[in-house]
């Protein structure tokens, strides 16, 4: 067996075992890197193994890569989009949307759940903070749906799954990270934002369809509200006034990117400023709100960048141990053909989502497999969106489905963990159906970027 294969297996086994110690993932990644840097140097100095490792280049390259990381113009957008999302959560926009849109849909079976999905899609286009979206939707919608005799599973599943749309519908912080890791002009942040727009909207539409069909087949799980109001021009005007600020912010951010007026980094600044303005208009802006938003933004961005630093060190050492070639040869050597290799990658990513967060998978796995997929002739934007949709399931799959933990924290006491698991299962299946549709119909992803760039 090639020595590089042994090293690659060893580094992944070390990482996997250290994960169970309970240490933060960022430190596990960094610690694994240090351990295998020392092993690499010893292997070169004392056993004559043909690696590039030595004390100078090995220990010097990691700080150099980390410096490049924190100096990335693309990643400046990350804390700005996080700030925008958190400030919007503080602005009271979601509450206003909920109180108005539910009047429109509340009179139909499943109307409350449809309202949650519509609001979740609007929030997804203004924030990529899944924890905030899931908690906000859960707090606003689950008690109301329970009051209207919705089944526990549908109520909690709808809020939980809809909250995860923000990781896909642009502006998404996951897509910003992916563009930075790919580091190719064929998959810029703008390309990925445009490629993800229709898949995100498609998933939202599939959720709405599922709810309406289920409510029609089993009226008892999602009955119509008895408190709905008359639908007239006055109601539409109230809804319009509630929705237009959010749509205006979406247009400013995504419209400026898609039209080529602003880079994603510049647009993130526009979005952050717009969120402050909306909070002020709603009378929610104060020193305390600004302070809390800045602190929450700093904590979230620091968490992601800490993992980024650890993953960068991990990737440098893995490549030094021959990991790129080992993984490339292993994938190309599969007896499945190009499509089989692609599906194998997606299946492995789906399984990893049961145990790892999307940040680790994006930072470690995507840079390793994307060049292989591109060498097989697949469109890199299309593959990245497939990868992103597959990762979206990681928020809902136990035991490390973070959206499940978020929603449990705000559920009424009568909703048990078993209700949450059963509630999200249909939405996981819908996500996989959406993944299959994107695989069989690549134009869902590639059409908008092709129109934009000819």
VEXDREN-2710 file (C-alpha; in Angstrom, 1 decimal):
% VEXDREN-2710
k/r/px/py/pz
1/UNK/0.0/0.0/0.0
2/UNK/1.2/3.5/-0.9
3/UNK/2.5/5.4/2.2
4/UNK/0.3/8.4/1.3
5/UNK/-2.8/6.2/1.6
6/UNK/-1.7/5.1/5.1
7/UNK/-1.1/8.8/6.0
8/UNK/-4.5/9.9/4.6
9/UNK/-6.4/7.1/6.4
10/UNK/-4.4/8.0/9.6
11/UNK/-5.2/11.7/9.5
12/UNK/-9.0/11.1/9.0
13/UNK/-9.0/8.4/11.7
14/UNK/-7.3/10.8/14.1
15/UNK/-9.8/13.5/13.3
16/UNK/-12.7/11.2/13.8
17/UNK/-11.5/9.9/17.1
18/UNK/-10.7/13.4/18.5
19/UNK/-14.2/14.5/17.6
20/UNK/-15.5/12.2/20.3
21/UNK/-13.4/13.9/22.9
22/UNK/-15.9/16.8/23.1
23/UNK/-13.3/19.5/22.1
24/UNK/-14.5/22.2/19.7
25/UNK/-14.2/21.2/16.0
26/UNK/-11.8/24.1/15.3
27/UNK/-9.3/22.8/17.8
28/UNK/-9.7/19.2/16.7
29/UNK/-8.9/20.2/13.2
30/UNK/-5.9/22.3/14.3
31/UNK/-4.7/19.6/16.7
32/UNK/-4.9/16.9/14.1
33/UNK/-2.8/19.1/11.8
34/UNK/-0.1/19.6/14.4
35/UNK/0.1/15.9/15.2
36/UNK/0.4/14.9/11.5
37/UNK/2.8/17.7/10.8
38/UNK/5.2/16.2/13.4
39/UNK/4.6/12.7/12.0
40/UNK/5.3/14.0/8.5
41/UNK/8.6/15.6/9.6
42/UNK/9.7/12.5/11.5
43/UNK/8.9/10.4/8.5
44/UNK/11.0/12.5/6.2
45/UNK/14.0/13.0/8.6
46/UNK/14.2/9.5/10.1
47/UNK/12.6/7.2/7.6
48/UNK/13.4/8.9/4.3
49/UNK/9.7/9.1/3.2
50/UNK/9.4/11.3/0.0
51/UNK/7.3/14.2/1.3
52/UNK/7.7/18.0/1.3
53/UNK/7.6/18.2/5.1
54/UNK/10.4/19.9/6.9
55/UNK/10.5/22.2/10.0
56/UNK/10.7/25.4/8.0
57/UNK/8.2/24.9/5.2
58/UNK/5.7/22.8/7.2
59/UNK/5.3/25.1/10.1
60/UNK/5.7/28.3/8.0
61/UNK/3.2/27.4/5.3
62/UNK/0.2/27.1/7.7
63/UNK/0.5/30.7/9.0
64/UNK/0.9/31.9/5.4
65/UNK/-2.3/30.2/4.4
66/UNK/-4.1/31.5/7.4
67/UNK/-2.9/35.1/6.6
68/UNK/-4.3/34.6/3.1
69/UNK/-7.5/33.4/4.5
70/UNK/-8.2/36.4/6.8
71/UNK/-7.1/38.8/4.0
72/UNK/-9.7/37.4/1.6
73/UNK/-11.9/40.1/0.1
74/UNK/-14.7/37.6/-0.5
75/UNK/-14.9/36.7/3.2
76/UNK/-15.5/40.3/4.2
77/UNK/-19.1/39.6/3.1
78/UNK/-19.5/36.9/5.7
79/UNK/-19.8/39.1/8.9
80/UNK/-21.8/41.7/7.0
81/UNK/-24.4/39.2/5.9
82/UNK/-24.5/37.7/9.4
83/UNK/-25.0/41.2/10.8
84/UNK/-27.8/41.8/8.3
85/UNK/-29.6/38.7/9.3
86/UNK/-29.3/39.2/13.0
87/UNK/-30.4/42.9/12.8
88/UNK/-33.5/41.9/10.7
89/UNK/-34.4/39.4/13.4
90/UNK/-34.3/42.2/15.9
91/UNK/-36.3/44.6/13.6
92/UNK/-39.7/43.0/14.1
93/UNK/-40.3/42.4/10.4
94/UNK/-41.1/38.7/10.8
95/UNK/-43.8/39.4/13.4
96/UNK/-45.4/42.0/11.1
97/UNK/-45.3/39.6/8.2
98/UNK/-46.7/36.8/10.2
99/UNK/-49.7/38.8/11.5
100/UNK/-50.6/40.1/8.0
101/UNK/-49.9/37.1/5.7
102/UNK/-51.7/34.6/8.0
103/UNK/-54.9/36.7/7.4
104/UNK/-54.6/35.9/3.7
105/UNK/-53.9/32.1/4.0
106/UNK/-55.5/31.3/7.4
107/UNK/-58.9/30.5/5.9
108/UNK/-57.6/27.5/3.9
109/UNK/-56.6/24.1/5.2
110/UNK/-52.9/24.2/5.9
111/UNK/-52.9/28.0/5.7
112/UNK/-50.9/28.6/8.8
113/UNK/-48.2/26.3/7.6
114/UNK/-48.2/27.9/4.2
115/UNK/-47.8/31.3/5.9
116/UNK/-44.7/30.0/7.8
117/UNK/-43.2/28.8/4.5
118/UNK/-43.8/32.0/2.7
119/UNK/-42.3/34.1/5.5
120/UNK/-39.4/31.6/5.8
121/UNK/-38.6/32.1/2.2
122/UNK/-38.6/35.9/2.6
123/UNK/-36.4/35.6/5.6
124/UNK/-34.1/33.2/3.8
125/UNK/-33.5/35.9/1.2
126/UNK/-32.4/38.3/3.9
127/UNK/-30.4/36.1/6.3
128/UNK/-28.3/33.0/6.2
129/UNK/-28.4/32.4/9.9
130/UNK/-30.2/29.1/10.3
131/UNK/-30.3/29.2/14.1
132/UNK/-32.0/32.6/14.2
133/UNK/-34.5/31.7/11.4
134/UNK/-35.5/28.4/13.0
135/UNK/-35.9/29.9/16.4
136/UNK/-37.8/32.9/15.1
137/UNK/-40.2/30.8/13.0
138/UNK/-40.7/28.3/15.8
139/UNK/-41.5/31.0/18.4
140/UNK/-43.9/32.8/16.0
141/UNK/-45.7/29.9/14.4
142/UNK/-45.7/26.7/16.5
143/UNK/-48.0/28.0/19.4
144/UNK/-50.4/29.5/16.8
145/UNK/-50.6/26.2/14.8
146/UNK/-51.1/24.2/18.0
147/UNK/-53.9/26.6/19.0
148/UNK/-55.5/25.9/15.6
149/UNK/-55.3/22.1/16.2
150/UNK/-52.5/21.3/13.8
151/UNK/-50.7/18.0/14.3
152/UNK/-47.5/18.4/16.4
153/UNK/-45.4/16.8/13.6
154/UNK/-46.6/19.1/10.8
155/UNK/-46.3/22.2/13.0
156/UNK/-42.8/21.6/14.2
157/UNK/-41.6/20.0/10.9
158/UNK/-42.7/23.0/8.8
159/UNK/-41.0/25.6/11.1
160/UNK/-37.9/23.6/11.4
161/UNK/-37.4/22.7/7.7
162/UNK/-38.4/26.1/6.4
163/UNK/-35.9/27.8/8.7
164/UNK/-33.1/25.9/6.9
165/UNK/-33.9/27.4/3.5
166/UNK/-31.7/30.4/4.4
167/UNK/-28.6/28.2/4.0
168/UNK/-29.5/27.9/0.3
169/UNK/-31.5/30.9/-0.9
170/UNK/-29.1/33.7/-1.5
171/UNK/-27.5/35.7/0.1
172/UNK/-26.3/32.6/1.8
173/UNK/-23.2/32.5/4.0
174/UNK/-22.6/28.9/3.0
175/UNK/-22.3/29.9/-0.7
176/UNK/-19.9/32.6/0.2
177/UNK/-17.7/30.0/2.0
178/UNK/-18.0/27.6/-1.0
179/UNK/-17.0/30.3/-3.5
180/UNK/-13.9/31.1/-1.4
181/UNK/-12.9/27.4/-1.0
182/UNK/-13.3/26.7/-4.7
183/UNK/-11.2/29.8/-5.6
184/UNK/-12.1/29.5/-9.3
185/UNK/-13.5/32.2/-11.7
186/UNK/-16.0/29.5/-12.9
187/UNK/-17.8/29.6/-9.5
188/UNK/-17.8/33.1/-8.1
189/UNK/-20.1/34.2/-5.3
190/UNK/-22.4/35.8/-7.8
191/UNK/-22.5/32.6/-9.9
192/UNK/-23.4/30.5/-6.9
193/UNK/-26.1/33.0/-5.8
194/UNK/-27.7/33.0/-9.2
195/UNK/-27.4/29.2/-9.5
196/UNK/-29.0/28.7/-6.0
197/UNK/-32.0/31.0/-6.5
198/UNK/-34.3/28.7/-8.5
199/UNK/-33.4/25.6/-6.4
200/UNK/-34.2/27.4/-3.2
201/UNK/-37.5/28.7/-4.5
202/UNK/-38.3/25.3/-5.9
203/UNK/-37.8/23.7/-2.5
204/UNK/-40.1/26.3/-0.9
205/UNK/-42.7/25.6/-3.6
206/UNK/-42.4/21.9/-2.9
207/UNK/-43.0/22.5/0.8
208/UNK/-46.1/24.5/0.1
209/UNK/-47.4/21.8/-2.3
210/UNK/-46.8/19.1/0.3
211/UNK/-48.6/21.0/3.0
212/UNK/-51.7/21.7/0.8
213/UNK/-51.9/18.1/-0.5
214/UNK/-51.5/16.7/3.0
215/UNK/-54.2/19.1/4.4
216/UNK/-56.5/18.1/1.6
217/UNK/-56.0/14.4/2.2
218/UNK/-56.0/14.5/6.0
219/UNK/-57.9/17.7/7.0
220/UNK/-57.5/16.9/10.7
221/UNK/-53.7/17.5/10.6
222/UNK/-54.0/21.1/9.3
223/UNK/-57.5/22.5/9.7
224/UNK/-58.5/26.0/8.4
225/UNK/-58.5/28.8/11.0
226/UNK/-61.8/29.8/12.5
227/UNK/-60.4/33.3/13.1
228/UNK/-59.6/34.3/9.5
229/UNK/-60.7/37.7/8.2
230/UNK/-62.4/38.8/5.0
231/UNK/-59.9/39.0/2.0
232/UNK/-60.4/42.4/0.4
233/UNK/-58.4/45.2/-1.1
234/UNK/-57.6/46.7/2.4
235/UNK/-56.1/43.4/3.5
236/UNK/-53.9/43.2/0.4
237/UNK/-52.8/46.8/1.0
238/UNK/-51.7/45.9/4.6
239/UNK/-49.8/42.8/3.3
240/UNK/-48.1/45.0/0.6
241/UNK/-47.0/47.5/3.3
242/UNK/-45.6/44.6/5.4
243/UNK/-43.8/42.9/2.6
244/UNK/-42.4/45.8/0.6
245/UNK/-39.6/46.7/3.0
246/UNK/-38.3/43.1/2.9
247/UNK/-38.6/42.9/-0.8
248/UNK/-36.9/46.2/-1.2
249/UNK/-33.9/45.0/0.9
250/UNK/-33.7/41.8/-1.2
251/UNK/-33.8/43.8/-4.4
252/UNK/-31.0/46.1/-3.2
253/UNK/-28.7/43.2/-2.2
254/UNK/-29.4/40.5/-4.8
255/UNK/-30.4/42.9/-7.6
256/UNK/-27.2/44.9/-7.3
257/UNK/-25.2/41.6/-7.5
258/UNK/-27.1/40.1/-10.4
259/UNK/-27.0/43.4/-12.3
260/UNK/-23.3/43.7/-11.9
261/UNK/-23.6/47.0/-10.0
262/UNK/-22.0/45.8/-6.8
263/UNK/-19.8/42.9/-5.8
264/UNK/-21.2/40.5/-3.2
265/UNK/-18.9/42.1/-0.6
266/UNK/-20.2/45.6/-1.5
267/UNK/-23.8/44.3/-1.5
268/UNK/-23.3/42.8/2.0
269/UNK/-22.5/46.3/3.3
270/UNK/-25.7/47.6/1.6
271/UNK/-27.7/44.9/3.2
272/UNK/-26.3/45.6/6.7
273/UNK/-27.1/49.3/6.3
274/UNK/-30.6/48.5/5.0
275/UNK/-31.3/46.2/8.0
276/UNK/-30.4/49.0/10.3
277/UNK/-32.7/51.4/8.5
278/UNK/-35.6/48.9/8.6
279/UNK/-35.1/48.4/12.3
280/UNK/-35.1/52.2/12.8
281/UNK/-38.3/52.5/10.7
282/UNK/-40.0/49.8/12.9
283/UNK/-38.9/51.6/16.1
284/UNK/-36.7/48.7/17.1
285/UNK/-33.3/50.4/16.8
286/UNK/-31.6/51.2/20.0
287/UNK/-28.1/51.1/21.5
288/UNK/-29.0/47.8/23.2
289/UNK/-30.2/46.3/20.0
290/UNK/-27.1/47.5/18.1
291/UNK/-24.8/46.2/20.9
292/UNK/-26.5/42.8/21.0
293/UNK/-26.4/42.5/17.2
294/UNK/-22.7/43.3/17.0
295/UNK/-21.9/40.9/19.8
296/UNK/-23.9/38.1/18.2
297/UNK/-22.3/38.8/14.8
298/UNK/-18.9/38.7/16.4
299/UNK/-19.6/35.3/18.1
300/UNK/-21.0/33.7/15.0
301/UNK/-18.3/35.0/12.6
302/UNK/-15.6/34.0/15.1
303/UNK/-17.0/30.5/15.4
304/UNK/-16.9/30.1/11.6
305/UNK/-13.5/31.7/11.2
306/UNK/-12.0/29.5/14.0
307/UNK/-13.2/26.4/12.1
308/UNK/-11.8/28.1/8.9
309/UNK/-8.4/28.4/10.5
310/UNK/-8.4/24.8/11.7
311/UNK/-9.7/23.5/8.4
312/UNK/-7.0/25.5/6.5
313/UNK/-4.3/23.9/8.6
314/UNK/-5.9/20.5/8.1
315/UNK/-6.1/20.9/4.3
316/UNK/-2.4/22.1/4.1
317/UNK/-1.2/19.0/6.0
318/UNK/-3.6/16.6/4.1
319/UNK/-2.3/17.9/0.8
320/UNK/1.3/17.5/2.0
321/UNK/0.6/13.9/2.9
322/UNK/-0.6/13.3/-0.6
323/UNK/-4.3/13.5/0.2
324/UNK/-5.3/15.2/-3.0
325/UNK/-3.9/12.4/-5.2
326/UNK/-5.1/9.6/-3.0
327/UNK/-8.7/10.9/-3.0
328/UNK/-8.6/11.7/-6.7
329/UNK/-7.3/8.3/-7.6
330/UNK/-9.8/6.6/-5.3
331/UNK/-12.7/8.5/-6.9
332/UNK/-11.6/8.1/-10.5
333/UNK/-10.9/4.4/-9.8
334/UNK/-14.5/3.7/-8.9
335/UNK/-16.2/1.4/-11.5
336/UNK/-19.2/3.6/-11.9
337/UNK/-18.4/6.1/-14.6
338/UNK/-18.6/9.9/-14.2
339/UNK/-22.2/10.0/-13.0
340/UNK/-21.7/7.2/-10.6
341/UNK/-18.7/9.0/-9.1
342/UNK/-20.8/12.2/-8.7
343/UNK/-23.6/10.3/-7.0
344/UNK/-21.1/8.5/-4.7
345/UNK/-19.7/11.9/-3.6
346/UNK/-23.2/13.2/-2.9
347/UNK/-24.1/10.0/-1.0
348/UNK/-21.0/10.3/1.2
349/UNK/-21.8/14.0/1.8
350/UNK/-25.3/13.1/2.9
351/UNK/-23.9/10.5/5.3
352/UNK/-21.3/12.9/6.7
353/UNK/-24.2/15.3/7.3
354/UNK/-25.4/13.0/10.1
355/UNK/-22.3/13.6/12.1
356/UNK/-20.6/16.8/10.9
357/UNK/-21.7/20.4/10.6
358/UNK/-21.9/21.9/7.1
359/UNK/-19.0/24.2/7.9
360/UNK/-16.5/21.3/8.3
361/UNK/-17.9/19.5/5.3
362/UNK/-17.6/22.6/3.1
363/UNK/-14.1/23.5/4.2
364/UNK/-12.6/20.0/4.1
365/UNK/-14.5/17.9/1.6
366/UNK/-15.6/20.4/-1.1
367/UNK/-12.0/21.5/-2.1
368/UNK/-11.0/17.9/-2.3
369/UNK/-13.8/16.6/-4.6
370/UNK/-14.6/19.7/-6.7
371/UNK/-11.4/19.5/-8.9
372/UNK/-12.2/15.8/-9.5
373/UNK/-15.8/16.5/-10.5
374/UNK/-14.6/19.4/-12.8
375/UNK/-12.0/17.1/-14.5
376/UNK/-14.9/14.7/-15.3
377/UNK/-16.5/17.5/-17.4
378/UNK/-19.3/18.6/-15.0
379/UNK/-20.3/22.2/-14.5
380/UNK/-18.7/23.4/-11.3
381/UNK/-21.6/25.7/-10.3
382/UNK/-24.1/22.9/-10.9
383/UNK/-22.1/20.5/-8.8
384/UNK/-21.6/23.1/-6.0
385/UNK/-25.4/23.7/-5.8
386/UNK/-26.0/19.9/-5.7
387/UNK/-23.4/19.8/-2.9
388/UNK/-25.2/22.7/-1.1
389/UNK/-28.7/21.1/-1.4
390/UNK/-27.3/17.8/-0.1
391/UNK/-25.7/19.7/2.9
392/UNK/-29.0/21.3/3.7
393/UNK/-30.3/17.9/4.9
394/UNK/-27.5/17.9/7.5
395/UNK/-29.5/20.5/9.5
396/UNK/-32.4/18.0/9.8
397/UNK/-30.7/14.6/10.2
398/UNK/-29.9/13.3/13.7
399/UNK/-27.8/13.0/15.8
400/UNK/-26.1/16.3/14.8
401/UNK/-29.0/18.1/13.1
402/UNK/-28.6/21.6/14.6
403/UNK/-32.0/22.8/13.4
404/UNK/-33.5/20.0/15.6
405/UNK/-31.7/21.3/18.6
406/UNK/-32.8/24.9/17.8
407/UNK/-36.4/24.1/17.4
408/UNK/-36.5/21.9/20.6
409/UNK/-35.4/24.8/22.6
410/UNK/-38.5/26.9/21.7
411/UNK/-41.1/24.2/21.4
412/UNK/-44.0/23.9/23.9
413/UNK/-43.4/21.2/26.5
414/UNK/-46.0/18.8/24.9
415/UNK/-43.8/18.5/21.8
416/UNK/-41.3/15.7/22.3
417/UNK/-38.2/14.8/20.4
418/UNK/-40.0/12.0/18.6
419/UNK/-42.5/14.5/17.2
420/UNK/-39.6/16.6/15.8
421/UNK/-38.0/13.6/14.2
422/UNK/-41.2/12.4/12.6
423/UNK/-42.1/16.0/11.6
424/UNK/-38.9/16.7/9.7
425/UNK/-38.7/13.3/7.9
426/UNK/-41.1/14.3/5.0
427/UNK/-39.1/17.5/4.5
428/UNK/-35.9/15.5/4.3
429/UNK/-37.5/13.4/1.6
430/UNK/-38.6/16.5/-0.2
431/UNK/-35.0/17.9/-0.1
432/UNK/-33.8/14.6/-1.6
433/UNK/-36.5/14.8/-4.4
434/UNK/-35.3/18.4/-5.0
435/UNK/-31.7/17.1/-5.2
436/UNK/-32.8/14.5/-7.8
437/UNK/-34.6/17.2/-9.9
438/UNK/-31.6/19.4/-9.9
439/UNK/-29.4/16.4/-11.0
440/UNK/-31.7/15.4/-13.8
441/UNK/-32.5/19.0/-14.9
442/UNK/-29.2/21.0/-14.6
443/UNK/-30.9/24.0/-16.2
444/UNK/-32.6/24.7/-12.9
445/UNK/-29.2/25.8/-11.8
446/UNK/-27.3/26.8/-14.9
447/UNK/-30.0/28.8/-16.8
448/UNK/-29.8/32.1/-14.8
449/UNK/-26.0/32.3/-14.7
450/UNK/-25.9/31.6/-18.5
451/UNK/-28.4/34.4/-19.1
452/UNK/-26.5/36.8/-17.0
453/UNK/-23.1/36.1/-18.6
454/UNK/-24.3/35.1/-22.0
END
